[in-house]
Amino acid sequence: MSALGGAAAALQVVGVLAGAPLVVGGMRQVRARLEGRTGGGIAQPWRDLRKQLRKQQITPRGTTVVFALAPAVVAGSTLLIAAIVPLIALGSPLDSVADLFGVVGLLFLGTVALTLAGLDTGTAFGGMGSSREITIAALVEPTILLAVFALSVPGHSANLAAIVTGTTHNPGQVLTPGSLLAFVALIIVIIAETGRLPVDNPTTHLELTMIHEAMILEYAGPKLALVEWASAMRLTVLLALVANLFLPWGIAGADPSLLTIVLGVAAITIKVVVLASLLAAGEVFIAKLRLFRVPELLAGSFLLALLAVTASYVLAASN
């Protein structure tokens, strides 16, 4: 562990904070171009956040501290994930706590905070959105555990830094059946976890279809800005994590230098931009699923993750 390793971990947090709105703006711009529209520009989410931060804070009557603290809990848990997962370098002082179960627990903490905030408002929409969100989370979180667990089998460790290190030293394991099945399962659960099409539509406010938006309808001003900022950060972190789990090339080693950190920043930026662009392009050609079809999709991703674990164990036993 070195001073540069700690600086790389701090740089990860700053990069996610500053870059997350740009990732969302870039995805919107890709969709706009493919749909024949001009779009608001990549920096439009930053302009929206600035506008919301200047507005007066409004708190609904009857809400408790749960409603007030939920945005901070979601943002804080996401930034903690950004600090501990290996995105730029492997020499972070928090590498030892970058455990698969800890990361999934932090993701679920943010989800539960928002669902409780939706229930705390006492509105029909808030309760409906919270019910739908927790149903999806009950299928998403186990799938993430199984998918990443399949990747941990070759290295015999659930530590994310150890998984990335093992993939770097043995690139061939990326193309194994277990890894490919885990990749597909993770892409599906990231779409569900971040409220993207076809599971949810982040741009809709139709009462019968919205999930994430239903939980935050009562937020306004700075708290709404924090919730939307946290959602963008969660999407960015998950895309970056998947990129480094399957394509870790370019990430700095355990004893990074200034040059390798710069290369690590460039590498993860390119990976996130490519994945986000592909995800946005795919959304243009698909429609939102009916709500009762979403569990079927997520159950399919859980089955893929289970098959990934089985394939990884079979391959490990044969070797």
WOMODA-V783065 format. One record per pair of residues at least 4 apart in sequence whose ideal C-beta (glycine too) atoms are under 8 Angstrom apart, sorted by the first residue. I is the first residue (numbers start at 1). J is the second residue. Records with the same first field share a line. If there is no record, write none. Layout:
I->J / J
This chain:
1->5 / 6 / 91 / 92 / 93 / 95
2->6 / 91 / 255 / 256
3->7
4->8 / 89 / 91 / 256 / 257 / 258 / 261
5->9 / 89 / 90 / 91 / 92 / 93 / 254 / 255 / 256
6->10 / 92 / 93
7->11 / 261
8->12 / 88 / 89 / 91 / 92 / 252 / 256 / 261 / 264
9->13 / 83 / 84 / 88 / 89 / 92 / 93 / 94
10->14 / 83
11->15 / 88 / 261 / 265
12->16 / 82 / 83 / 85 / 87 / 88 / 92
13->17 / 79 / 82 / 83
14->18
15->19 / 87 / 88 / 265 / 268
16->20 / 78 / 79 / 82 / 233 / 236 / 237 / 240
17->79 / 233
18->22
19->23 / 236 / 269 / 272
20->24 / 229 / 232 / 233 / 235 / 236
21->25 / 43 / 45 / 46 / 49 / 229 / 232
22->26 / 42 / 43 / 45 / 46
23->27 / 232 / 235 / 236 / 239 / 272 / 273 / 276
24->28 / 45 / 232 / 235
25->29 / 40 / 41 / 42 / 43 / 44 / 45 / 46
26->30 / 42 / 273 / 276 / 277 / 280
27->31 / 276 / 277 / 279 / 280
28->32 / 39 / 40 / 44 / 45 / 280
29->33 / 39 / 40 / 41 / 42
30->34 / 276 / 277 / 280 / 281
31->35 / 39 / 280 / 281 / 283 / 284
32->37 / 38 / 39 / 40
33->37 / 39
34->281 / 284
35->284
39->44
40->44
43->47
44->48
45->49 / 228 / 232
46->50
47->51
48->52 / 225 / 228
49->53 / 225 / 228 / 229
50->54
51->55
52->220 / 221 / 222 / 224 / 225 / 228
53->221 / 222 / 225
55->220 / 221 / 222
56->220 / 221
57->220 / 221 / 222 / 223
58->220 / 221
59->63 / 67 / 68
60->67 / 121 / 218
62->121 / 122
63->67 / 68 / 120 / 121 / 122 / 218
64->68 / 120
65->69
66->70 / 113 / 116 / 117 / 120
67->117 / 120 / 121 / 218
68->223
69->73 / 113
70->74 / 113 / 114 / 116 / 117 / 120 / 227
71->75 / 117 / 219 / 223 / 224 / 226 / 227 / 230
72->76 / 226
73->77 / 109 / 110 / 113
74->78 / 110 / 113 / 114 / 226 / 227 / 230 / 231 / 234
75->79 / 226 / 227 / 229 / 230 / 233
76->80
77->81 / 106 / 107 / 109 / 110 / 113
78->82 / 106 / 110 / 230 / 233 / 234 / 237
79->83 / 233
80->84 / 106
81->85 / 103 / 106 / 107 / 237
82->87 / 233 / 237
83->92 / 94
84->92 / 94 / 95 / 97 / 98 / 102 / 103 / 160
85->98 / 103 / 160 / 237 / 240 / 241 / 244
86->90 / 92 / 95 / 98 / 160 / 161 / 164 / 244 / 248 / 251
87->237 / 240 / 241 / 244 / 251 / 264 / 268
88->251 / 252 / 261 / 264 / 265 / 268
89->251 / 252 / 253 / 254 / 256 / 260 / 261 / 264
90->95 / 161 / 164 / 165 / 251 / 252 / 253 / 254 / 256
91->95 / 252 / 253 / 254 / 255 / 256
92->98 / 161
94->98
95->159 / 161 / 254
96->159
97->102
98->102 / 103 / 159 / 160 / 161
99->103 / 158 / 159 / 160
100->104 / 145 / 148 / 149 / 152 / 158 / 159 / 160
101->105 / 145 / 158
102->106
103->107 / 160 / 241
104->108 / 141 / 144 / 145
105->109
106->110
107->111 / 141 / 144 / 193 / 234
108->112 / 137 / 141
109->113
110->114 / 230 / 234
111->115 / 133 / 134 / 137 / 193
112->116 / 134 / 137
113->117
114->118 / 130 / 133 / 212 / 215 / 216 / 227
115->119 / 130 / 133 / 134 / 137 / 215
116->120 / 130
117->121 / 126 / 215 / 216
118->126 / 127 / 129 / 130 / 133 / 214 / 215 / 216
119->126 / 127 / 130
120->126
121->126 / 217 / 218
122->126 / 127
123->127 / 217 / 218
124->128
125->129 / 207 / 210 / 214 / 217
126->130 / 214 / 215 / 217 / 218
127->131
128->132 / 214
129->133 / 210 / 211 / 212 / 213 / 214 / 215 / 217
130->134 / 214 / 215
131->135
132->136 / 211 / 214 / 291
133->137 / 211 / 212 / 215
134->138
135->139 / 295
136->140 / 192 / 199 / 211 / 294 / 298
137->141 / 193
138->142
139->143 / 192 / 295 / 298 / 299 / 301 / 302
140->144 / 189 / 192 / 193 / 298
141->145
142->146 / 302 / 305
143->147 / 185 / 186 / 188 / 189 / 298 / 301 / 302 / 305
144->148 / 186 / 189 / 193
145->149
146->150 / 185 / 302 / 305 / 306 / 308 / 309
147->151 / 182 / 185 / 186 / 189 / 304 / 305 / 308
148->152 / 158 / 160 / 163 / 182 / 186 / 245
149->153 / 158 / 309
150->178 / 179 / 181 / 182 / 305 / 308 / 309 / 311 / 312
151->163 / 167 / 178 / 179 / 182 / 245 / 312
152->156 / 157 / 158 / 159 / 162 / 163
153->178 / 309 / 312 / 313 / 316
154->166 / 170 / 173 / 312 / 315 / 316
155->162 / 163 / 165 / 166
157->162 / 163 / 166
158->163
159->163
160->164 / 241 / 245
161->165
162->166
163->167 / 245
164->168 / 244 / 245 / 248 / 251
165->169 / 254
166->170 / 173
167->171 / 173 / 174 / 245 / 246 / 248
168->248 / 249 / 251
171->249
172->176
173->179
174->179 / 246 / 247
175->179 / 180
176->180 / 311 / 312 / 315
177->181 / 308 / 311 / 315
178->182 / 308 / 309 / 310 / 311 / 312 / 315
179->183 / 246 / 308 / 312
180->184
181->185 / 304 / 305 / 307 / 308 / 311
182->186 / 304 / 305 / 308 / 312
183->187 / 242 / 246
184->188 / 301 / 304
185->189 / 301 / 302 / 304 / 305 / 308
186->190 / 242 / 245
187->191 / 242
188->192 / 297 / 298 / 300 / 301 / 304
189->193 / 298 / 301
190->194 / 196 / 235 / 238 / 239 / 242
191->196 / 197 / 198 / 199 / 279
192->196 / 199 / 200 / 294 / 297 / 298 / 301
193->234 / 238
194->231 / 234 / 235 / 238
195->199 / 200 / 202 / 211 / 212 / 231
196->200 / 202 / 235 / 279 / 283
197->201 / 283 / 286 / 287 / 288
198->286 / 287 / 288 / 289 / 297
199->211 / 288 / 289 / 294 / 297 / 298
200->209 / 210 / 211 / 212 / 288
201->209 / 210 / 288
202->212 / 213 / 231
204->209 / 210 / 213 / 288
205->210 / 213
206->210
207->214
209->288 / 291
210->214
211->215
212->216 / 231
213->217
216->224 / 227
219->223 / 224 / 227
220->224
221->225
222->226
223->227
224->228
225->229
226->230
227->231
228->232
229->233
230->234
231->235
232->236
233->237
234->238
235->239 / 276
236->240 / 272
237->241
238->242
239->243 / 271 / 272 / 275 / 276 / 279
240->244 / 268 / 271 / 272
241->245
242->246 / 275
243->247 / 268 / 271 / 272 / 275
244->248 / 251 / 268 / 271
247->271
249->267
250->263 / 264 / 266 / 267 / 268 / 270 / 271
251->264 / 267 / 268
252->256 / 257 / 260 / 261 / 263 / 264
253->260
256->260 / 261 / 264
257->261
258->262
259->263
260->264
261->265
262->266
263->267
264->268
265->269
266->270
267->271
268->272
269->273
270->274
271->275
272->276
273->277
274->278
275->279
276->280
277->281
278->282
279->283
280->284
281->285
282->286
289->293 / 294 / 297
290->294
292->296
293->297
294->298
295->299
296->300
297->301
298->302
299->303
300->304
301->305
302->306
303->307
304->308
305->309
306->310
307->311
308->312
309->313
310->314
311->315
312->316
313->317
314->318
315->319
